[in-house]
Amino acid sequence: MDRLTVLGGGVLASAEATLRPDWGVEIEGDKIRAVAPNSVLESQAHSSQILDARGLILCPGFVNAHHHAYGLLSHGIPMSAPAPRGLDRFLSDFWWPRIEDRLDGKMVEAAMALACLDMIRSGFTAFCDVLEAPLAGLDSLDVEAAVVEQSGLRGVLCLEASERHGVALGRQAILQNERFARERGRDGFIRGMQCLHTSFTCSESFVRAAKESATRVGCDLHLHLSESAYEPDECRRRYGVNPVFWYDRLGLWDRNVLASQVVVVTDDEMARLAEREVRVAHMPLSNCEVGGGIAPVPRMLERGLRPGLGTDGYINDPFDVMRGAFLLHKAAARDPSVMPAQTVLAMGTAWGAEAIGLPDLGTLAAGRPADFIGIDAQSDTPLTAENATDQLVLFRSRSDVKLTVAGGRVLFRNGEVQTMDEEATRAAARREATRLWAGGGPRG
Ligand SMILES: [Zn+2]
């Protein structure tokens, strides 16, 4: 099996670990064989290729626990003035008619390619993507999978199923998720997931059908939960309870469910989610964009929930998202002691990996998947074992990511993505975005 020795400026093996200066990583196949001092690795490296990354700190790759690749095509699209008020109006007056319902296969493909390029350069090695393109065709997941496969990233892919365009189309999305998850299994770089939208676009029988499908195929299930006050308000109006308890009645919750957003929830709802061992993804920046509010993450942590971090297809720099999580909750709680950098880094790596069902990621150790990145170690103030996490989380950005390795394969080095044609990818994205903005997609 191929061996590669990556000599590092240091290794931060996990969010909880201490920086070890002058350490590196040895890879065999798609796994880590050793994490050790460079001197030891060099002395054992006869049959190994050597990659000199001594100017970089090696740490676990970031995990984007909630992404919408198609969202990248919408960046900068002019909105009506004034912007729609409230998340429900944002969706019904803007996002659904102008974006989601206009997407076709070519746009989906171009968006995913751009998203993968962007993630590789940003230091993500794994992600979970929710495609909300109900009219784009039944093979959308396969179109996306071909792109992700070429990129070398690990991807968990699903179509968002809802009854927004009627029961029949919604049920087809459930079946496509089931088919894709079954075909992909649970061992490869690309996996499937069942996925429903919300309690205001899915009926009780539809939620049950999605859950039964996930159970049948043995895959995880994803949903958006209470992204703004609209969903709990509407759920109480329709069903007399908050969404967490409505879903609880339907038997949805267990450790195989990933709830994204989770912004407007009560303490009782958080307690129930924790009790049912539900996984959570947090999107601090997109929550701001849609005026959803600030998710009660410090209270989730107190209850034992371990949220991953996602970009939501909005601002996709992992450092920006981590800084958002680091800062917003301090301001909201008026307490600088909440959300230390270590916690935020855990959310961006190991907890995100747990959230999307890849719990082996997020720690660099022998036998673990060889998914890691190299961040420029140069800094104007000392970078030490004591402050490494703060330096990396608070004072770096994606342009400081110089190396991305997923499953033992080098995806990015020397300023170049190794697995994709960057120019062609960007050109296709610009072309498809222009078509989307002009309203060229499927909506009749
Ligand atoms: Zn989302």
Residues whose N, C-alpha, C, O or C-beta is under 5 A from the ligand:
A	BS01	ZN	D312
